[in-house]
Amino acid sequence: MVSTPASRNESLVPDSEFHMSWSDFRQIAQLVHAGAGITLPENKVNLVYSRLAKRLRAAGVRSFRDYCALVTSSRGVDERQAMIAALTTNVTRFFREMHHFDHVRQVLPKLLERAKSGERIRFWSAGCSSGEEPYSLALTILDMIPNAAELDILVLATDIDPNVLAHAERGVYRASQLEDIPIALRRNRLQTLRTETDMSFRIGEEVRSLIRFRELNLLGSWPMTRKFDAIFCRNVMIYFDEQTQHNLCGRYASALNTGGYLYVGHSERVAGDLPFELVSQTAYRVRHGASR
């Protein structure tokens, strides 16, 4: 916990480059909650300071008070978005919570039959961060449906942070980041990129062709008009308050085809009054006949 400063003028982070008061912190917390639904309790002072200090330098301001004035002004719209992106936690890895991808393998045969009959099949990675989740999903799909690129099967991958989206769309990763990808998939679906000093890997073109990356704030309007067969929103809602989580899951229910699946993180749950049934570990299915 952060102790309350003895003086109103004392900075929350002593001996730091930029002065930050409780008023500054609370204003930033309110802006982030309003813009992205993320809750920042008072014990996150040091995290907020460390994440935003470089934003203050880039903006050329001398204190968090001046920074708050900037991001709440009409000329600070872009910087406010950059602030929210800086405070978004992006921790992920390939095939994280493998049981979800095992479950996808169980439902893919039925989806394949629909795809063969000409139906569109859509997955959504909501909060895709730097791309490991949607690429894991696309790798799973191609492993079971090698001709997926010839069918109407796509993965939508969205995130609020344009910087991590740019990294995701490039699809280039260090060897140490690929350890959880099965060896056969690494061998067949990745391209080696060598330089004089390093070696990295790029996700293969056939995998990348199944994914569409788009910037999206989950708490804003959704431009998608057609429904999904499965939505991955994992370890995202833990940063939202309870009501925001409930509202978001309700929107997911409306965005899924009947019988579609919602996958959430290991510490997340879907409220019982929503039209979902638990079918596997943190995997939910929209109930047949649910009124949405």
Residue frames as qw, qx, qy, qz and C-alpha x, y, z in Angstrom:
[[0.000, 0.887, 0.461, 0.000, 0.00, 0.00, 0.00],
 [0.362, 0.465, -0.037, 0.807, 1.06, 3.58, -0.61],
 [0.308, -0.524, -0.526, 0.595, 1.14, 5.71, 2.51],
 [0.113, 0.921, 0.338, 0.156, -0.67, 9.05, 2.45],
 [0.470, 0.418, -0.174, 0.758, 1.81, 11.92, 2.09],
 [0.350, -0.477, -0.503, 0.630, 2.31, 13.94, 5.26],
 [0.043, 0.492, 0.010, -0.870, 1.95, 17.16, 3.30],
 [0.621, 0.633, 0.380, -0.263, -0.56, 17.98, 0.62],
 [0.352, 0.845, -0.322, -0.241, 2.33, 19.24, -1.52],
 [0.394, -0.458, 0.786, 0.132, 4.39, 16.09, -1.10],
 [0.553, 0.331, -0.587, -0.490, 4.65, 13.89, -4.17],
 [0.936, -0.137, 0.124, -0.300, 3.21, 10.36, -3.99],
 [0.927, 0.170, -0.069, 0.327, 6.49, 9.08, -5.40],
 [0.382, -0.872, 0.137, 0.272, 9.27, 10.75, -3.34],
 [0.337, -0.582, 0.535, 0.511, 12.44, 11.95, -5.07],
 [0.621, 0.392, 0.636, 0.235, 10.88, 11.39, -8.48],
 [0.299, 0.091, 0.379, 0.871, 11.23, 13.35, -11.69],
 [0.237, -0.412, -0.406, -0.781, 7.59, 14.40, -11.84],
 [0.228, -0.031, 0.600, -0.767, 5.33, 15.53, -9.00],
 [0.427, -0.281, -0.724, -0.462, 2.12, 13.47, -8.66],
 [0.315, -0.178, 0.498, -0.788, -0.54, 14.25, -6.05],
 [0.296, 0.259, 0.891, -0.228, -3.53, 12.19, -4.96],
 [0.450, 0.642, 0.208, -0.585, -5.69, 14.56, -6.98],
 [0.301, 0.555, -0.613, -0.475, -3.61, 13.81, -10.09],
 [0.056, -0.106, 0.992, 0.039, -3.75, 10.06, -9.51],
 [0.361, 0.413, 0.738, -0.394, -7.52, 10.05, -8.94],
 [0.449, 0.651, -0.059, -0.609, -8.14, 12.15, -12.04],
 [0.230, 0.422, -0.804, -0.350, -6.08, 9.74, -14.13],
 [0.172, 0.084, 0.967, -0.167, -7.90, 6.77, -12.57],
 [0.448, 0.538, 0.457, -0.548, -11.27, 8.36, -13.43],
 [0.408, 0.622, -0.370, -0.556, -10.22, 9.02, -17.02],
 [0.116, 0.280, -0.935, -0.183, -8.96, 5.46, -17.49],
 [0.285, 0.258, 0.867, -0.318, -12.12, 3.99, -15.97],
 [0.475, 0.622, 0.223, -0.581, -14.35, 6.16, -18.16],
 [0.388, 0.635, -0.481, -0.464, -12.32, 5.45, -21.29],
 [0.455, 0.310, -0.824, -0.135, -11.49, 1.77, -20.90],
 [0.827, -0.376, -0.239, -0.343, -13.36, 0.45, -17.85],
 [0.688, 0.137, -0.558, 0.443, -10.07, -0.30, -16.08],
 [0.549, -0.818, -0.117, -0.127, -10.08, 0.14, -12.31],
 [0.521, 0.438, -0.439, 0.587, -6.91, 1.60, -10.76],
 [0.635, -0.708, -0.301, 0.073, -6.92, 1.25, -6.96],
 [0.137, -0.961, 0.227, -0.080, -4.68, 3.47, -4.86],
 [0.721, -0.457, 0.466, 0.235, -2.03, 0.76, -4.50],
 [0.748, 0.426, 0.349, 0.370, -1.30, 1.21, -8.23],
 [0.036, -0.966, 0.070, 0.245, 0.37, 4.60, -7.74],
 [0.388, -0.563, 0.592, 0.428, 3.85, 3.33, -8.59],
 [0.543, 0.279, 0.723, 0.324, 2.60, 1.45, -11.64],
 [0.292, 0.894, 0.341, 0.010, 0.80, 4.56, -12.94],
 [0.159, -0.894, 0.269, 0.321, 3.88, 6.70, -12.35],
 [0.472, -0.346, 0.691, 0.424, 6.29, 4.28, -14.05],
 [0.505, 0.446, 0.691, 0.264, 4.00, 3.70, -17.04],
 [0.229, 0.910, 0.335, 0.080, 3.25, 7.40, -17.60],
 [0.401, -0.716, 0.173, 0.545, 6.59, 9.06, -16.84],
 [0.408, -0.064, 0.589, 0.695, 7.75, 8.55, -20.42],
 [0.170, 0.718, 0.605, 0.297, 4.45, 9.95, -21.67],
 [0.207, -0.924, -0.142, 0.287, 5.10, 13.13, -19.67],
 [0.427, -0.460, 0.420, 0.655, 8.57, 13.39, -21.19],
 [0.346, 0.293, 0.694, 0.559, 7.19, 12.88, -24.69],
 [0.021, 0.845, 0.510, 0.162, 4.50, 15.50, -24.09],
 [0.369, 0.395, -0.141, 0.829, 7.02, 17.96, -22.68],
 [0.456, -0.756, -0.147, -0.447, 5.15, 18.65, -19.45],
 [0.173, 0.529, -0.618, 0.555, 6.71, 19.14, -16.02],
 [0.280, -0.113, 0.751, -0.588, 4.22, 17.53, -13.64],
 [0.040, 0.327, 0.939, 0.101, 1.23, 15.19, -13.51],
 [0.155, 0.663, 0.425, -0.596, -0.94, 18.21, -12.84],
 [0.208, 0.556, -0.365, -0.717, 0.10, 19.65, -16.21],
 [0.038, 0.058, -0.933, -0.353, -0.37, 16.23, -17.81],
 [0.145, 0.496, 0.817, -0.258, -3.92, 15.96, -16.45],
 [0.223, 0.682, 0.100, -0.690, -4.66, 19.40, -17.86],
 [0.132, 0.385, -0.679, -0.611, -3.38, 18.21, -21.24],
 [0.037, -0.104, -0.972, -0.206, -5.33, 14.94, -21.45],
 [0.127, 0.606, 0.708, -0.341, -8.58, 16.63, -20.40],
 [0.137, 0.594, -0.104, -0.786, -8.23, 19.40, -22.98],
 [0.750, 0.571, 0.158, -0.294, -9.57, 19.40, -26.53],
 [0.433, 0.734, -0.516, -0.085, -6.02, 19.19, -27.90],
 [0.223, -0.478, 0.827, -0.193, -5.19, 16.19, -25.72],
 [0.895, 0.107, 0.069, -0.427, -7.46, 13.58, -27.32],
 [0.783, 0.407, -0.467, 0.061, -4.59, 11.63, -28.89],
 [0.140, 0.463, -0.712, 0.509, -2.52, 11.82, -25.71],
 [0.655, -0.215, 0.415, -0.593, -5.47, 10.58, -23.65],
 [0.949, 0.202, -0.138, -0.201, -5.62, 7.52, -25.90],
 [0.559, 0.489, -0.588, 0.321, -1.86, 7.07, -25.53],
 [0.268, -0.445, 0.600, -0.608, -2.26, 7.29, -21.74],
 [0.866, -0.065, 0.227, -0.440, -4.89, 4.54, -21.71],
 [0.866, 0.374, -0.332, 0.018, -2.72, 2.38, -23.97],
 [0.263, 0.553, -0.646, 0.455, 0.27, 2.86, -21.64],
 [0.418, -0.307, 0.606, -0.603, -1.78, 1.70, -18.65],
 [0.917, 0.094, -0.107, -0.374, -3.15, -1.38, -20.39],
 [0.508, -0.478, 0.716, 0.021, -1.43, -4.52, -19.13],
 [0.769, 0.454, -0.335, -0.301, -0.23, -6.77, -21.97],
 [0.301, -0.431, 0.845, -0.093, 0.86, -10.09, -20.50],
 [0.892, 0.257, 0.074, -0.364, 0.26, -13.09, -22.73],
 [0.223, -0.444, 0.826, 0.266, 1.91, -16.08, -24.38],
 [0.522, 0.165, -0.656, -0.520, 1.21, -18.64, -27.07],
 [0.646, -0.204, -0.716, -0.168, -1.33, -21.32, -26.13],
 [0.103, -0.228, 0.584, -0.772, -1.90, -19.79, -22.71],
 [0.607, 0.065, 0.541, -0.578, -4.50, -21.89, -20.83],
 [0.093, 0.222, -0.862, -0.446, -4.13, -24.78, -23.25],
 [0.256, 0.311, 0.886, -0.229, -7.42, -26.36, -22.15],
 [0.407, 0.636, 0.183, -0.629, -9.28, -23.71, -24.16],
 [0.334, 0.527, -0.597, -0.504, -7.53, -24.71, -27.38],
 [0.072, -0.014, 0.997, -0.002, -8.21, -28.36, -26.58],
 [0.366, 0.496, 0.637, -0.463, -11.89, -27.46, -26.32],
 [0.386, 0.631, -0.222, -0.635, -11.75, -25.59, -29.64],
 [0.114, 0.292, -0.896, -0.316, -10.43, -28.80, -31.21],
 [0.227, 0.257, 0.912, -0.225, -13.55, -30.57, -29.94],
 [0.380, 0.669, 0.415, -0.486, -15.95, -28.08, -31.53],
 [0.061, 0.536, -0.487, -0.687, -14.06, -27.52, -34.80],
 [0.176, 0.102, 0.921, 0.332, -15.46, -30.61, -36.61],
 [0.199, 0.695, 0.669, -0.173, -19.02, -29.26, -36.36],
 [0.071, 0.808, -0.044, -0.583, -17.87, -25.83, -37.47],
 [0.158, -0.314, 0.736, 0.578, -16.05, -27.41, -40.41],
 [0.246, 0.413, 0.863, 0.154, -19.25, -29.07, -41.59],
 [0.152, 0.854, 0.363, -0.339, -20.97, -25.69, -41.54],
 [0.075, -0.692, 0.376, 0.612, -18.06, -24.08, -43.37],
 [0.260, -0.042, 0.854, 0.449, -18.16, -26.78, -46.06],
 [0.221, 0.635, 0.739, 0.048, -21.82, -25.98, -46.65],
 [0.260, 0.593, 0.254, 0.718, -20.91, -22.35, -47.33],
 [0.404, -0.872, -0.274, -0.029, -21.55, -20.81, -43.91],
 [0.238, 0.724, -0.365, 0.535, -19.24, -18.18, -42.46],
 [0.779, -0.437, -0.365, 0.262, -17.36, -19.14, -39.28],
 [0.143, 0.778, -0.189, 0.582, -16.04, -16.34, -37.10],
 [0.688, -0.396, -0.407, 0.451, -13.87, -16.22, -33.98],
 [0.006, 0.899, -0.045, 0.436, -13.08, -13.10, -31.98],
 [0.661, -0.156, -0.392, 0.620, -9.99, -12.55, -29.84],
 [0.152, -0.901, -0.189, -0.360, -11.13, -9.58, -27.73],
 [0.426, -0.841, 0.333, -0.019, -8.13, -7.97, -26.08],
 [0.946, 0.282, -0.082, 0.140, -5.62, -9.74, -28.30],
 [0.508, -0.745, 0.282, 0.327, -2.58, -7.83, -26.98],
 [0.029, -0.670, 0.591, 0.448, 0.57, -8.63, -28.99],
 [0.633, 0.373, -0.454, -0.504, -1.06, -11.40, -31.01],
 [0.017, -0.267, 0.959, -0.096, -0.16, -14.64, -29.28],
 [0.500, 0.219, 0.693, -0.471, -3.81, -15.58, -28.62],
 [0.695, 0.549, 0.049, -0.462, -5.24, -15.12, -32.14],
 [0.383, 0.563, -0.708, -0.188, -2.19, -16.77, -33.69],
 [0.221, -0.152, 0.932, -0.245, -2.61, -19.73, -31.32],
 [0.623, 0.377, 0.483, -0.486, -6.24, -19.94, -32.41],
 [0.609, 0.639, -0.272, -0.383, -5.36, -19.75, -36.11],
 [0.125, 0.464, -0.876, -0.026, -2.64, -22.39, -35.67],
 [0.424, 0.053, 0.831, -0.355, -5.18, -24.68, -34.00],
 [0.668, 0.527, 0.201, -0.485, -7.68, -24.15, -36.80],
 [0.503, 0.641, -0.510, -0.273, -5.13, -24.85, -39.54],
 [0.122, -0.350, 0.922, -0.108, -3.84, -27.92, -37.74],
 [0.464, 0.240, 0.804, -0.285, -7.33, -29.44, -37.90],
 [0.564, 0.725, 0.374, -0.124, -8.56, -27.77, -41.08],
 [0.552, -0.233, 0.369, 0.711, -5.55, -27.43, -43.42],
 [0.221, 0.404, 0.533, 0.710, -7.68, -25.81, -46.15],
 [0.120, -0.700, -0.526, 0.468, -9.21, -23.25, -43.78],
 [0.090, -0.437, 0.187, 0.875, -7.95, -20.41, -45.98],
 [0.077, -0.120, -0.741, -0.656, -10.19, -21.71, -48.79],
 [0.237, -0.607, -0.758, -0.036, -13.28, -21.57, -46.55],
 [0.121, -0.742, -0.084, -0.654, -15.07, -18.61, -44.98],
 [0.743, -0.524, -0.323, 0.262, -13.24, -18.91, -41.65],
 [0.292, 0.649, -0.192, 0.676, -11.68, -15.85, -39.99],
 [0.548, -0.491, -0.464, 0.493, -10.42, -14.65, -36.63],
 [0.017, 0.876, 0.053, 0.478, -11.07, -11.03, -35.63],
 [0.661, -0.247, -0.371, 0.603, -8.36, -9.79, -33.24],
 [0.028, -0.857, -0.141, -0.494, -8.96, -6.49, -31.44],
 [0.578, -0.350, -0.384, 0.630, -7.21, -4.41, -28.81],
 [0.068, -0.963, -0.231, 0.120, -7.42, -0.88, -27.48],
 [0.396, -0.719, 0.331, 0.465, -3.65, -0.32, -27.82],
 [0.686, 0.710, -0.088, -0.129, -2.52, 0.48, -31.40],
 [0.025, 0.741, -0.672, -0.003, 1.12, -0.16, -30.48],
 [0.500, -0.191, 0.840, -0.089, 0.63, -3.80, -29.48],
 [0.751, 0.510, 0.351, -0.230, -1.66, -4.27, -32.49],
 [0.434, 0.803, -0.381, -0.149, 1.13, -3.12, -34.81],
 [0.180, -0.501, 0.845, -0.052, 3.46, -5.64, -33.18],
 [0.668, 0.128, 0.693, -0.241, 0.81, -8.36, -33.49],
 [0.707, 0.653, 0.095, -0.255, 0.19, -7.67, -37.15],
 [0.219, 0.727, -0.640, -0.118, 3.91, -7.98, -37.93],
 [0.982, -0.066, -0.041, -0.174, 3.83, -11.45, -36.41],
 [0.593, 0.494, -0.525, 0.359, 7.53, -11.53, -35.51],
 [0.726, -0.652, 0.091, -0.197, 8.65, -13.12, -32.22],
 [0.004, -0.656, 0.744, -0.130, 11.85, -14.18, -30.49],
 [0.567, 0.092, -0.816, -0.068, 12.61, -17.89, -30.18],
 [0.088, -0.004, -0.788, 0.609, 12.07, -17.76, -26.40],
 [0.468, 0.119, 0.216, -0.849, 8.48, -16.61, -26.96],
 [0.686, 0.199, -0.465, -0.523, 7.62, -19.67, -29.04],
 [0.007, 0.284, -0.933, 0.221, 8.38, -22.41, -26.53],
 [0.492, 0.166, 0.677, -0.521, 4.70, -23.25, -25.93],
 [0.679, 0.448, -0.221, -0.537, 3.95, -23.80, -29.61],
 [0.916, -0.043, 0.398, 0.011, 3.99, -27.53, -30.44],
 [0.400, -0.442, 0.584, 0.551, 7.14, -28.51, -32.34],
 [0.442, 0.353, 0.735, 0.374, 5.26, -29.68, -35.46],
 [0.170, 0.914, 0.369, -0.006, 3.44, -26.35, -35.73],
 [0.257, -0.819, 0.259, 0.443, 6.66, -24.42, -35.22],
 [0.466, -0.185, 0.691, 0.520, 8.30, -26.40, -37.98],
 [0.328, 0.439, 0.742, 0.386, 5.45, -26.08, -40.48],
 [0.032, 0.866, 0.479, 0.140, 3.92, -22.69, -39.77],
 [0.290, -0.892, 0.059, 0.342, 6.79, -20.35, -38.84],
 [0.671, 0.656, -0.073, 0.338, 9.45, -18.67, -40.96],
 [0.698, -0.435, -0.068, 0.564, 12.98, -18.18, -39.63],
 [0.243, 0.939, -0.017, 0.242, 14.39, -14.64, -39.79],
 [0.797, -0.288, -0.056, 0.528, 18.14, -14.41, -39.24],
 [0.147, 0.968, -0.146, 0.140, 20.32, -11.36, -38.77],
 [0.517, 0.507, -0.555, 0.409, 24.01, -11.07, -37.93],
 [0.043, -0.359, 0.633, -0.684, 23.23, -10.74, -34.22],
 [0.500, 0.029, 0.598, -0.626, 19.90, -12.45, -33.63],
 [0.155, -0.118, -0.888, -0.416, 17.34, -14.96, -34.83],
 [0.439, 0.181, 0.439, -0.762, 13.60, -14.47, -34.72],
 [0.183, 0.243, 0.921, 0.244, 10.58, -16.09, -36.32],
 [0.358, 0.115, -0.094, -0.922, 7.64, -14.81, -38.29],
 [0.594, 0.262, 0.673, -0.355, 4.21, -16.40, -38.25],
 [0.318, 0.077, 0.767, 0.551, 3.60, -17.95, -41.67],
 [0.220, 0.039, -0.290, -0.931, 1.49, -16.24, -44.30],
 [0.431, -0.295, -0.768, -0.371, -1.24, -18.91, -44.26],
 [0.355, -0.463, -0.672, 0.457, -1.73, -18.39, -40.52],
 [0.073, -0.315, -0.130, 0.937, -1.73, -14.61, -40.79],
 [0.200, -0.124, -0.561, -0.794, -4.24, -14.73, -43.64],
 [0.367, -0.481, -0.792, -0.081, -6.88, -16.08, -41.23],
 [0.343, -0.576, -0.457, 0.585, -6.66, -13.05, -38.92],
 [0.139, 0.738, 0.224, 0.621, -7.90, -9.46, -39.17],
 [0.428, -0.303, -0.434, 0.732, -6.41, -7.06, -36.62],
 [0.049, -0.727, -0.328, -0.601, -8.48, -4.03, -35.63],
 [0.118, 0.120, -0.488, 0.856, -8.29, -1.34, -32.93],
 [0.478, -0.531, -0.519, -0.468, -11.32, -1.47, -30.63],
 [0.162, -0.271, 0.580, -0.751, -12.33, -0.24, -27.18],
 [0.213, -0.253, -0.943, -0.026, -14.49, -3.00, -25.71],
 [0.017, -0.533, -0.613, 0.584, -16.53, -0.44, -23.78],
 [0.193, 0.373, -0.195, -0.886, -17.28, 1.62, -26.87],
 [0.777, 0.382, 0.088, -0.493, -19.48, 0.83, -29.84],
 [0.552, -0.155, 0.773, 0.272, -18.84, -2.35, -31.80],
 [0.375, 0.462, -0.349, -0.724, -18.96, -1.99, -35.60],
 [0.032, 0.058, -0.973, -0.223, -19.45, -5.73, -36.14],
 [0.599, 0.025, -0.010, -0.800, -22.99, -6.49, -37.29],
 [0.838, 0.044, -0.477, -0.261, -22.83, -10.27, -37.69],
 [0.756, -0.569, 0.231, -0.227, -22.41, -12.84, -34.92],
 [0.144, 0.600, -0.783, 0.076, -19.50, -14.97, -33.80],
 [0.863, -0.086, -0.477, -0.140, -19.15, -18.67, -33.15],
 [0.766, -0.375, -0.317, 0.416, -16.59, -18.22, -30.37],
 [0.026, 0.907, -0.139, 0.395, -15.20, -15.28, -28.42],
 [0.729, -0.128, -0.387, 0.549, -11.96, -15.31, -26.44],
 [0.102, -0.828, 0.111, -0.540, -11.86, -12.62, -23.75],
 [0.859, -0.277, -0.350, 0.249, -9.32, -13.93, -21.28],
 [0.587, -0.374, -0.206, 0.688, -7.64, -12.09, -18.42],
 [0.117, 0.413, 0.220, 0.876, -9.13, -8.82, -19.62],
 [0.433, -0.678, -0.375, -0.461, -12.20, -8.46, -17.41],
 [0.674, -0.406, -0.423, 0.450, -10.16, -8.77, -14.20],
 [0.305, -0.003, -0.076, 0.949, -9.27, -5.10, -14.69],
 [0.277, -0.427, -0.348, -0.787, -12.95, -4.07, -14.82],
 [0.347, -0.134, 0.584, -0.721, -15.36, -3.53, -11.95],
 [0.318, 0.170, 0.922, -0.142, -18.12, -6.10, -11.38],
 [0.480, 0.647, 0.372, -0.462, -20.86, -4.17, -13.15],
 [0.307, 0.687, -0.458, -0.474, -18.68, -3.53, -16.19],
 [0.110, -0.222, 0.959, 0.138, -17.81, -7.23, -16.36],
 [0.409, 0.384, 0.777, -0.285, -21.49, -8.17, -16.21],
 [0.446, 0.734, 0.075, -0.506, -22.45, -5.67, -18.92],
 [0.167, 0.591, -0.680, -0.401, -19.63, -6.83, -21.18],
 [0.212, -0.023, 0.977, 0.032, -20.58, -10.50, -20.85],
 [0.464, 0.565, 0.548, -0.405, -24.16, -9.55, -21.70],
 [0.388, 0.739, -0.260, -0.485, -22.91, -7.90, -24.87],
 [0.022, -0.373, 0.897, 0.237, -20.87, -11.00, -25.69],
 [0.420, 0.260, 0.845, -0.204, -24.00, -13.12, -25.34],
 [0.494, 0.724, 0.247, -0.412, -25.73, -10.92, -27.90],
 [0.245, 0.734, -0.510, -0.376, -22.71, -11.08, -30.21],
 [0.199, -0.251, 0.942, 0.097, -22.61, -14.90, -30.26],
 [0.581, -0.030, -0.609, -0.539, -24.62, -17.31, -32.35],
 [0.813, -0.342, 0.201, -0.426, -26.86, -19.57, -30.28],
 [0.990, -0.039, 0.038, 0.133, -24.63, -22.40, -29.13],
 [0.483, 0.703, -0.298, 0.429, -21.54, -20.20, -29.52],
 [0.788, -0.329, -0.338, 0.395, -18.74, -20.20, -26.96],
 [0.056, -0.920, 0.194, -0.335, -17.20, -17.63, -24.64],
 [0.820, -0.048, -0.356, 0.445, -13.75, -18.36, -23.20],
 [0.225, -0.924, 0.107, -0.290, -12.65, -16.33, -20.16],
 [0.267, 0.596, -0.658, 0.376, -9.53, -16.26, -17.99],
 [0.543, -0.085, -0.807, 0.217, -8.77, -18.70, -15.17],
 [0.149, -0.241, -0.602, 0.747, -9.84, -16.21, -12.47],
 [0.322, 0.061, -0.121, -0.937, -12.89, -14.87, -14.31],
 [0.194, 0.316, 0.917, -0.144, -16.49, -16.05, -14.13],
 [0.205, -0.260, -0.466, -0.820, -19.73, -15.35, -15.99],
 [0.370, -0.047, 0.487, -0.790, -22.74, -14.40, -13.85],
 [0.210, 0.186, 0.959, -0.039, -25.50, -16.98, -13.55],
 [0.377, 0.638, 0.456, -0.493, -28.26, -14.62, -14.69],
 [0.268, 0.589, -0.457, -0.611, -26.73, -14.39, -18.19],
 [0.904, 0.249, 0.056, -0.343, -27.72, -16.88, -20.93],
 [0.380, 0.571, -0.727, 0.021, -24.59, -19.00, -20.63],
 [0.941, -0.311, 0.055, -0.121, -23.93, -22.53, -19.42],
 [0.218, -0.707, 0.668, 0.082, -20.54, -23.74, -18.22],
 [0.938, 0.278, -0.106, -0.176, -19.37, -26.54, -20.55],
 [0.836, 0.158, -0.274, 0.449, -15.67, -26.82, -19.73],
 [0.541, -0.470, -0.226, 0.660, -13.05, -25.11, -17.59],
 [0.029, -0.613, -0.040, 0.789, -13.85, -21.37, -17.91],
 [0.046, -0.015, -0.684, -0.728, -15.60, -22.09, -21.22],
 [0.374, 0.387, 0.561, -0.629, -19.27, -21.10, -21.59],
 [0.111, 0.240, 0.775, 0.574, -21.87, -21.79, -24.26],
 [0.376, 0.017, 0.019, -0.926, -24.85, -19.60, -25.12],
 [0.409, 0.170, 0.847, -0.294, -27.92, -21.60, -24.20],
 [0.024, -0.250, -0.764, -0.594, -30.24, -22.76, -26.94],
 [0.226, -0.690, -0.642, -0.247, -33.48, -20.86, -26.88],
 [0.350, -0.441, -0.330, 0.758, -32.01, -18.07, -24.75],
 [0.166, 0.901, 0.372, 0.147, -33.79, -14.78, -25.11],
 [0.540, -0.293, 0.030, 0.788, -31.21, -12.10, -25.90]]
